[in-house]
Amino acid sequence: MQNFSVYLENGFDHDHVTLTIGDQLLAEQFDVTTRYQIGLARKLDVSIPGAGPKVVRVGLPDRGLTAEVVLDATSGQHIRVNLAGDELVVDADPNAPRFA
């Protein structure tokens, strides 16, 4: 098992968010909204079964948006997700983000 923290940060407005690996649903959140005072909507802790590289897909089904990030032993354990206009941006970071 690999443990990761997912930070849903800027641009969310009452969104439905899914995290998947292949057909396996890791997490599903409803009514996700960014708190602009701190730049964070929600933090999720997820465990990913198995070893080796995994492709994690973040989806906003109601907006028709998806983005992927490859996680492996060298990627960070912190996944940052932001909405920039109509684009979903997902990055893995070795360092936890800091919020106000």
N, CA, C and O atoms as CSV, one atom per row, in Angstrom:
chain,resi,resn,atom,element,x,y,z
A,1,MET,N,N,0.838,-1.201,0.000
A,1,MET,CA,C,0.000,0.000,0.000
A,1,MET,C,C,0.872,1.249,0.000
A,1,MET,O,O,1.873,1.333,0.711
A,2,GLN,N,N,0.473,2.198,-0.801
A,2,GLN,CA,C,1.117,3.502,-0.802
A,2,GLN,C,C,0.092,4.514,-0.306
A,2,GLN,O,O,-1.063,4.497,-0.730
A,3,ASN,N,N,0.520,5.391,0.592
A,3,ASN,CA,C,-0.379,6.410,1.138
A,3,ASN,C,C,-0.056,7.765,0.526
A,3,ASN,O,O,1.104,8.162,0.416
A,4,PHE,N,N,-1.120,8.463,0.130
A,4,PHE,CA,C,-0.980,9.774,-0.485
A,4,PHE,C,C,-1.996,10.739,0.124
A,4,PHE,O,O,-3.069,10.338,0.575
A,5,SER,N,N,-1.633,12.008,0.124
A,5,SER,CA,C,-2.565,13.071,0.506
A,5,SER,C,C,-2.938,13.831,-0.753
A,5,SER,O,O,-2.071,14.203,-1.543
A,6,VAL,N,N,-4.224,14.058,-0.935
A,6,VAL,CA,C,-4.725,14.780,-2.105
A,6,VAL,C,C,-5.289,16.105,-1.619
A,6,VAL,O,O,-6.150,16.137,-0.741
A,7,TYR,N,N,-4.801,17.190,-2.192
A,7,TYR,CA,C,-5.244,18.534,-1.816
A,7,TYR,C,C,-6.055,19.119,-2.965
A,7,TYR,O,O,-5.509,19.422,-4.026
A,8,LEU,N,N,-7.337,19.273,-2.756
A,8,LEU,CA,C,-8.208,19.935,-3.728
A,8,LEU,C,C,-8.137,21.416,-3.394
A,8,LEU,O,O,-8.680,21.853,-2.380
A,9,GLU,N,N,-7.478,22.179,-4.231
A,9,GLU,CA,C,-7.126,23.550,-3.889
A,9,GLU,C,C,-8.038,24.585,-4.549
A,9,GLU,O,O,-9.196,24.720,-4.155
A,10,ASN,N,N,-7.549,25.301,-5.522
A,10,ASN,CA,C,-8.263,26.467,-6.064
A,10,ASN,C,C,-9.200,26.132,-7.217
A,10,ASN,O,O,-8.936,25.224,-8.006
A,11,GLY,N,N,-10.307,26.883,-7.305
A,11,GLY,CA,C,-11.208,26.837,-8.442
A,11,GLY,C,C,-12.435,25.965,-8.288
A,11,GLY,O,O,-13.252,25.905,-9.207
A,12,PHE,N,N,-12.597,25.293,-7.176
A,12,PHE,CA,C,-13.747,24.403,-6.995
A,12,PHE,C,C,-14.966,25.186,-6.511
A,12,PHE,O,O,-14.862,26.068,-5.658
A,13,ASP,N,N,-16.120,24.842,-7.079
A,13,ASP,CA,C,-17.359,25.536,-6.740
A,13,ASP,C,C,-18.514,24.533,-6.746
A,13,ASP,O,O,-19.161,24.320,-7.770
A,14,HIS,N,N,-18.757,23.929,-5.598
A,14,HIS,CA,C,-19.816,22.928,-5.431
A,14,HIS,C,C,-19.648,21.769,-6.417
A,14,HIS,O,O,-20.612,21.329,-7.044
A,15,ASP,N,N,-18.412,21.284,-6.544
A,15,ASP,CA,C,-18.089,20.257,-7.540
A,15,ASP,C,C,-18.156,18.841,-6.973
A,15,ASP,O,O,-17.977,18.607,-5.778
A,16,HIS,N,N,-18.421,17.914,-7.884
A,16,HIS,CA,C,-18.369,16.479,-7.637
A,16,HIS,C,C,-16.995,16.038,-8.128
A,16,HIS,O,O,-16.659,16.249,-9.294
A,17,VAL,N,N,-16.188,15.421,-7.245
A,17,VAL,CA,C,-14.813,15.047,-7.571
A,17,VAL,C,C,-14.633,13.549,-7.366
A,17,VAL,O,O,-15.076,12.997,-6.359
A,18,THR,N,N,-13.974,12.886,-8.334
A,18,THR,CA,C,-13.663,11.466,-8.200
A,18,THR,C,C,-12.164,11.248,-8.366
A,18,THR,O,O,-11.497,11.960,-9.117
A,19,LEU,N,N,-11.646,10.247,-7.649
A,19,LEU,CA,C,-10.261,9.794,-7.796
A,19,LEU,C,C,-10.312,8.318,-8.134
A,19,LEU,O,O,-10.914,7.533,-7.402
A,20,THR,N,N,-9.677,7.927,-9.252
A,20,THR,CA,C,-9.717,6.536,-9.668
A,20,THR,C,C,-8.346,6.063,-10.135
A,20,THR,O,O,-7.499,6.855,-10.549
A,21,ILE,N,N,-8.154,4.757,-10.056
A,21,ILE,CA,C,-7.041,4.063,-10.698
A,21,ILE,C,C,-7.697,2.988,-11.544
A,21,ILE,O,O,-8.315,2.068,-11.008
A,22,GLY,N,N,-7.571,3.093,-12.866
A,22,GLY,CA,C,-8.278,2.163,-13.739
A,22,GLY,C,C,-9.774,2.268,-13.478
A,22,GLY,O,O,-10.352,3.351,-13.568
A,23,ASP,N,N,-10.396,1.145,-13.157
A,23,ASP,CA,C,-11.833,1.135,-12.843
A,23,ASP,C,C,-12.109,1.215,-11.346
A,23,ASP,O,O,-13.268,1.203,-10.932
A,24,GLN,N,N,-11.057,1.297,-10.529
A,24,GLN,CA,C,-11.222,1.306,-9.069
A,24,GLN,C,C,-11.405,2.732,-8.558
A,24,GLN,O,O,-10.550,3.593,-8.763
A,25,LEU,N,N,-12.523,2.964,-7.894
A,25,LEU,CA,C,-12.804,4.268,-7.289
A,25,LEU,C,C,-12.087,4.357,-5.942
A,25,LEU,O,O,-12.360,3.572,-5.035
A,26,LEU,N,N,-11.169,5.318,-5.818
A,26,LEU,CA,C,-10.438,5.521,-4.567
A,26,LEU,C,C,-11.190,6.443,-3.622
A,26,LEU,O,O,-11.223,6.212,-2.413
A,27,ALA,N,N,-11.791,7.482,-4.172
A,27,ALA,CA,C,-12.508,8.464,-3.352
A,27,ALA,C,C,-13.510,9.202,-4.228
A,27,ALA,O,O,-13.310,9.375,-5.430
A,28,GLU,N,N,-14.589,9.631,-3.591
A,28,GLU,CA,C,-15.609,10.429,-4.261
A,28,GLU,C,C,-16.099,11.470,-3.271
A,28,GLU,O,O,-16.469,11.141,-2.144
A,29,GLN,N,N,-16.101,12.718,-3.693
A,29,GLN,CA,C,-16.509,13.821,-2.839
A,29,GLN,C,C,-17.549,14.660,-3.573
A,29,GLN,O,O,-17.472,14.853,-4.786
A,30,PHE,N,N,-18.513,15.150,-2.817
A,30,PHE,CA,C,-19.572,15.982,-3.383
A,30,PHE,C,C,-19.515,17.372,-2.757
A,30,PHE,O,O,-19.022,17.541,-1.642
A,31,ASP,N,N,-20.019,18.353,-3.479
A,31,ASP,CA,C,-20.130,19.729,-2.987
A,31,ASP,C,C,-18.777,20.281,-2.519
A,31,ASP,O,O,-18.675,20.875,-1.445
A,32,VAL,N,N,-17.750,20.076,-3.337
A,32,VAL,CA,C,-16.402,20.548,-3.019
A,32,VAL,C,C,-16.288,22.006,-3.447
A,32,VAL,O,O,-16.479,22.337,-4.617
A,33,THR,N,N,-15.972,22.877,-2.481
A,33,THR,CA,C,-15.876,24.309,-2.753
A,33,THR,C,C,-14.610,24.865,-2.105
A,33,THR,O,O,-14.331,24.594,-0.937
A,34,THR,N,N,-13.855,25.637,-2.864
A,34,THR,CA,C,-12.625,26.243,-2.360
A,34,THR,C,C,-12.932,27.310,-1.321
A,34,THR,O,O,-13.808,28.154,-1.509
A,35,ARG,N,N,-12.197,27.254,-0.233
A,35,ARG,CA,C,-12.218,28.336,0.763
A,35,ARG,C,C,-11.071,29.270,0.379
A,35,ARG,O,O,-9.903,28.985,0.642
A,36,TYR,N,N,-11.431,30.392,-0.247
A,36,TYR,CA,C,-10.417,31.261,-0.832
A,36,TYR,C,C,-9.536,31.950,0.205
A,36,TYR,O,O,-8.454,32.428,-0.138
A,37,GLN,N,N,-9.963,32.011,1.444
A,37,GLN,CA,C,-9.118,32.600,2.478
A,37,GLN,C,C,-7.847,31.779,2.675
A,37,GLN,O,O,-6.797,32.322,3.017
A,38,ILE,N,N,-7.947,30.460,2.455
A,38,ILE,CA,C,-6.779,29.596,2.656
A,38,ILE,C,C,-6.357,28.870,1.380
A,38,ILE,O,O,-5.308,28.225,1.372
A,39,GLY,N,N,-7.140,28.953,0.302
A,39,GLY,CA,C,-6.788,28.311,-0.957
A,39,GLY,C,C,-6.935,26.801,-0.953
A,39,GLY,O,O,-6.216,26.103,-1.669
A,40,LEU,N,N,-7.859,26.294,-0.153
A,40,LEU,CA,C,-8.068,24.851,-0.047
A,40,LEU,C,C,-9.556,24.546,0.009
A,40,LEU,O,O,-10.315,25.204,0.720
A,41,ALA,N,N,-9.957,23.537,-0.755
A,41,ALA,CA,C,-11.343,23.079,-0.687
A,41,ALA,C,C,-11.449,21.879,0.250
A,41,ALA,O,O,-12.302,21.849,1.137
A,42,ARG,N,N,-10.574,20.889,0.047
A,42,ARG,CA,C,-10.614,19.679,0.860
A,42,ARG,C,C,-9.286,18.943,0.774
A,42,ARG,O,O,-8.582,19.020,-0.232
A,43,LYS,N,N,-8.952,18.223,1.851
A,43,LYS,CA,C,-7.776,17.344,1.867
A,43,LYS,C,C,-8.275,15.926,2.063
A,43,LYS,O,O,-9.078,15.654,2.956
A,44,LEU,N,N,-7.789,15.021,1.218
A,44,LEU,CA,C,-8.163,13.616,1.314
A,44,LEU,C,C,-6.915,12.780,1.510
A,44,LEU,O,O,-5.884,13.050,0.893
A,45,ASP,N,N,-6.992,11.776,2.352
A,45,ASP,CA,C,-5.912,10.815,2.505
A,45,ASP,C,C,-6.373,9.517,1.867
A,45,ASP,O,O,-7.415,8.974,2.235
A,46,VAL,N,N,-5.588,9.012,0.897
A,46,VAL,CA,C,-5.966,7.805,0.176
A,46,VAL,C,C,-4.830,6.794,0.237
A,46,VAL,O,O,-3.656,7.158,0.300
A,47,SER,N,N,-5.197,5.531,0.219
A,47,SER,CA,C,-4.235,4.438,0.141
A,47,SER,C,C,-4.405,3.761,-1.202
A,47,SER,O,O,-5.515,3.423,-1.613
A,48,ILE,N,N,-3.293,3.571,-1.873
A,48,ILE,CA,C,-3.313,2.953,-3.188
A,48,ILE,C,C,-2.723,1.558,-3.065
A,48,ILE,O,O,-1.567,1.401,-2.674
A,49,PRO,N,N,-3.515,0.545,-3.400
A,49,PRO,CA,C,-3.034,-0.826,-3.250
A,49,PRO,C,C,-1.944,-1.170,-4.265
A,49,PRO,O,O,-1.899,-0.628,-5.369
A,50,GLY,N,N,-1.073,-2.087,-3.855
A,50,GLY,CA,C,-0.041,-2.582,-4.753
A,50,GLY,C,C,1.159,-1.673,-4.839
A,50,GLY,O,O,1.134,-0.528,-4.386
A,51,ALA,N,N,2.221,-2.211,-5.435
A,51,ALA,CA,C,3.455,-1.450,-5.603
A,51,ALA,C,C,3.601,-1.078,-7.069
A,51,ALA,O,O,2.828,-1.520,-7.919
A,52,GLY,N,N,4.587,-0.272,-7.346
A,52,GLY,CA,C,4.861,0.107,-8.726
A,52,GLY,C,C,4.103,1.343,-9.149
A,52,GLY,O,O,3.255,1.851,-8.414
A,53,PRO,N,N,4.414,1.823,-10.338
A,53,PRO,CA,C,3.771,3.048,-10.831
A,53,PRO,C,C,2.258,2.884,-10.995
A,53,PRO,O,O,1.773,1.833,-11.415
A,54,LYS,N,N,1.547,3.917,-10.663
A,54,LYS,CA,C,0.085,3.942,-10.804
A,54,LYS,C,C,-0.316,5.245,-11.470
A,54,LYS,O,O,0.274,6.293,-11.211
A,55,VAL,N,N,-1.317,5.173,-12.322
A,55,VAL,CA,C,-1.874,6.379,-12.941
A,55,VAL,C,C,-3.159,6.705,-12.197
A,55,VAL,O,O,-4.129,5.948,-12.247
A,56,VAL,N,N,-3.156,7.839,-11.507
A,56,VAL,CA,C,-4.333,8.296,-10.764
A,56,VAL,C,C,-5.062,9.310,-11.629
A,56,VAL,O,O,-4.471,10.268,-12.128
A,57,ARG,N,N,-6.362,9.079,-11.797
A,57,ARG,CA,C,-7.196,9.988,-12.595
A,57,ARG,C,C,-8.091,10.787,-11.642
A,57,ARG,O,O,-8.792,10.224,-10.801
A,58,VAL,N,N,-8.046,12.089,-11.795
A,58,VAL,CA,C,-8.933,12.985,-11.049
A,58,VAL,C,C,-10.001,13.438,-12.019
A,58,VAL,O,O,-9.689,13.889,-13.121
A,59,GLY,N,N,-11.266,13.323,-11.621
A,59,GLY,CA,C,-12.349,13.705,-12.508
A,59,GLY,C,C,-13.343,14.647,-11.869
A,59,GLY,O,O,-13.612,14.572,-10.670
A,60,LEU,N,N,-13.877,15.520,-12.670
A,60,LEU,CA,C,-15.007,16.363,-12.304
A,60,LEU,C,C,-16.115,16.016,-13.290
A,60,LEU,O,O,-16.265,16.691,-14.308
A,61,PRO,N,N,-16.894,14.974,-13.005
A,61,PRO,CA,C,-17.866,14.463,-13.971
A,61,PRO,C,C,-18.878,15.501,-14.438
A,61,PRO,O,O,-19.248,15.510,-15.612
A,62,ASP,N,N,-19.326,16.363,-13.556
A,62,ASP,CA,C,-20.340,17.351,-13.934
A,62,ASP,C,C,-19.796,18.394,-14.910
A,62,ASP,O,O,-20.558,19.004,-15.660
A,63,ARG,N,N,-18.475,18.597,-14.898
A,63,ARG,CA,C,-17.849,19.567,-15.810
A,63,ARG,C,C,-17.212,18.879,-17.022
A,63,ARG,O,O,-16.768,19.543,-17.959
A,64,GLY,N,N,-17.173,17.541,-16.995
A,64,GLY,CA,C,-16.558,16.805,-18.095
A,64,GLY,C,C,-15.047,16.942,-18.143
A,64,GLY,O,O,-14.454,16.866,-19.219
A,65,LEU,N,N,-14.413,17.142,-16.988
A,65,LEU,CA,C,-12.965,17.336,-16.930
A,65,LEU,C,C,-12.287,16.151,-16.258
A,65,LEU,O,O,-12.808,15.595,-15.291
A,66,THR,N,N,-11.120,15.767,-16.776
A,66,THR,CA,C,-10.276,14.766,-16.129
A,66,THR,C,C,-8.820,15.153,-16.326
A,66,THR,O,O,-8.471,15.862,-17.270
A,67,ALA,N,N,-7.986,14.679,-15.426
A,67,ALA,CA,C,-6.541,14.845,-15.534
A,67,ALA,C,C,-5.900,13.666,-14.826
A,67,ALA,O,O,-6.490,13.065,-13.928
A,68,GLU,N,N,-4.681,13.343,-15.243
A,68,GLU,CA,C,-3.987,12.194,-14.678
A,68,GLU,C,C,-2.617,12.586,-14.164
A,68,GLU,O,O,-2.008,13.552,-14.625
A,69,VAL,N,N,-2.145,11.809,-13.191
A,69,VAL,CA,C,-0.787,11.958,-12.694
A,69,VAL,C,C,-0.255,10.553,-12.427
A,69,VAL,O,O,-0.975,9.690,-11.923
A,70,VAL,N,N,1.019,10.333,-12.774
A,70,VAL,CA,C,1.660,9.046,-12.529
A,70,VAL,C,C,2.362,9.116,-11.181
A,70,VAL,O,O,3.158,10.019,-10.923
A,71,LEU,N,N,2.053,8.151,-10.333
A,71,LEU,CA,C,2.670,8.085,-9.014
A,71,LEU,C,C,3.557,6.861,-8.941
A,71,LEU,O,O,3.156,5.762,-9.324
A,72,ASP,N,N,4.772,7.063,-8.444
A,72,ASP,CA,C,5.694,5.956,-8.237
A,72,ASP,C,C,6.575,6.279,-7.041
A,72,ASP,O,O,6.320,7.237,-6.312
A,73,ALA,N,N,7.613,5.476,-6.846
A,73,ALA,CA,C,8.470,5.654,-5.672
A,73,ALA,C,C,9.190,6.995,-5.667
A,73,ALA,O,O,9.568,7.479,-4.600
A,74,THR,N,N,9.388,7.608,-6.836
A,74,THR,CA,C,10.121,8.872,-6.888
A,74,THR,C,C,9.217,10.099,-6.869
A,74,THR,O,O,9.684,11.210,-6.617
A,75,SER,N,N,7.918,9.905,-7.134
A,75,SER,CA,C,7.011,11.060,-7.108
A,75,SER,C,C,6.699,11.407,-5.656
A,75,SER,O,O,6.901,10.598,-4.750
A,76,GLY,N,N,6.220,12.585,-5.462
A,76,GLY,CA,C,5.870,12.998,-4.108
A,76,GLY,C,C,4.616,12.307,-3.616
A,76,GLY,O,O,3.849,11.754,-4.405
A,77,GLN,N,N,4.413,12.339,-2.325
A,77,GLN,CA,C,3.230,11.735,-1.718
A,77,GLN,C,C,2.103,12.734,-1.533
A,77,GLN,O,O,1.104,12.443,-0.876
A,78,HIS,N,N,2.270,13.908,-2.114
A,78,HIS,CA,C,1.265,14.959,-1.996
A,78,HIS,C,C,0.775,15.316,-3.394
A,78,HIS,O,O,1.551,15.759,-4.240
A,79,ILE,N,N,-0.517,15.118,-3.626
A,79,ILE,CA,C,-1.110,15.374,-4.933
A,79,ILE,C,C,-1.910,16.666,-4.838
A,79,ILE,O,O,-2.850,16.775,-4.051
A,80,ARG,N,N,-1.521,17.640,-5.651
A,80,ARG,CA,C,-2.186,18.944,-5.643
A,80,ARG,C,C,-3.069,19.063,-6.873
A,80,ARG,O,O,-2.617,18.835,-7.995
A,81,VAL,N,N,-4.341,19.424,-6.659
A,81,VAL,CA,C,-5.319,19.518,-7.743
A,81,VAL,C,C,-5.885,20.935,-7.757
A,81,VAL,O,O,-6.383,21.425,-6.743
A,82,ASN,N,N,-5.804,21.586,-8.916
A,82,ASN,CA,C,-6.311,22.942,-9.085
A,82,ASN,C,C,-7.105,23.041,-10.375
A,82,ASN,O,O,-6.832,22.335,-11.345
A,83,LEU,N,N,-8.087,23.924,-10.373
A,83,LEU,CA,C,-8.828,24.266,-11.585
A,83,LEU,C,C,-8.315,25.618,-12.058
A,83,LEU,O,O,-8.373,26.610,-11.332
A,84,ALA,N,N,-7.811,25.639,-13.295
A,84,ALA,CA,C,-7.333,26.883,-13.884
A,84,ALA,C,C,-8.186,27.132,-15.124
A,84,ALA,O,O,-7.911,26.583,-16.191
A,85,GLY,N,N,-9.211,27.951,-14.984
A,85,GLY,CA,C,-10.160,28.162,-16.071
A,85,GLY,C,C,-10.931,26.879,-16.305
A,85,GLY,O,O,-11.598,26.377,-15.400
A,86,ASP,N,N,-10.845,26.347,-17.510
A,86,ASP,CA,C,-11.509,25.087,-17.837
A,86,ASP,C,C,-10.524,23.926,-17.869
A,86,ASP,O,O,-10.787,22.911,-18.514
A,87,GLU,N,N,-9.403,24.062,-17.190
A,87,GLU,CA,C,-8.385,23.013,-17.182
A,87,GLU,C,C,-8.148,22.523,-15.759
A,87,GLU,O,O,-8.000,23.315,-14.829
A,88,LEU,N,N,-8.115,21.215,-15.611
A,88,LEU,CA,C,-7.818,20.579,-14.338
A,88,LEU,C,C,-6.325,20.286,-14.317
A,88,LEU,O,O,-5.819,19.593,-15.200
A,89,VAL,N,N,-5.610,20.807,-13.314
A,89,VAL,CA,C,-4.157,20.660,-13.216
A,89,VAL,C,C,-3.842,19.803,-12.000
A,89,VAL,O,O,-4.243,20.121,-10.880
A,90,VAL,N,N,-3.112,18.700,-12.236
A,90,VAL,CA,C,-2.771,17.762,-11.161
A,90,VAL,C,C,-1.266,17.564,-11.149
A,90,VAL,O,O,-0.668,17.258,-12.180
A,91,ASP,N,N,-0.646,17.739,-9.978
A,91,ASP,CA,C,0.794,17.571,-9.822
A,91,ASP,C,C,1.087,16.768,-8.559
A,91,ASP,O,O,0.373,16.874,-7.561
A,92,ALA,N,N,2.146,15.963,-8.616
A,92,ALA,CA,C,2.644,15.275,-7.420
A,92,ALA,C,C,3.819,16.081,-6.886
A,92,ALA,O,O,4.662,16.546,-7.654
A,93,ASP,N,N,3.872,16.242,-5.582
A,93,ASP,CA,C,4.885,17.076,-4.955
A,93,ASP,C,C,5.456,16.324,-3.753
A,93,ASP,O,O,4.697,15.732,-2.986
A,94,PRO,N,N,6.783,16.335,-3.576
A,94,PRO,CA,C,7.352,15.667,-2.409
A,94,PRO,C,C,7.067,16.407,-1.103
A,94,PRO,O,O,7.141,15.816,-0.025
A,95,ASN,N,N,6.742,17.694,-1.195
A,95,ASN,CA,C,6.505,18.501,-0.004
A,95,ASN,C,C,5.026,18.829,0.150
A,95,ASN,O,O,4.336,19.116,-0.828
A,96,ALA,N,N,4.557,18.784,1.372
A,96,ALA,CA,C,3.160,19.146,1.648
A,96,ALA,C,C,2.978,20.644,1.418
A,96,ALA,O,O,3.841,21.433,1.801
A,97,PRO,N,N,1.877,21.042,0.803
A,97,PRO,CA,C,1.634,22.477,0.613
A,97,PRO,C,C,1.356,23.147,1.956
A,97,PRO,O,O,0.950,22.505,2.925
A,98,ARG,N,N,1.583,24.430,1.980
A,98,ARG,CA,C,1.297,25.220,3.192
A,98,ARG,C,C,0.125,26.134,2.888
A,98,ARG,O,O,0.058,26.767,1.834
A,99,PHE,N,N,-0.785,26.187,3.829
A,99,PHE,CA,C,-1.976,27.018,3.654
A,99,PHE,C,C,-2.015,28.065,4.747
A,99,PHE,O,O,-1.487,27.859,5.840
A,100,ALA,N,N,-2.645,29.194,4.443
A,100,ALA,CA,C,-2.729,30.310,5.391
A,100,ALA,C,C,-3.435,29.902,6.656
A,100,ALA,O,O,-3.595,30.717,7.565
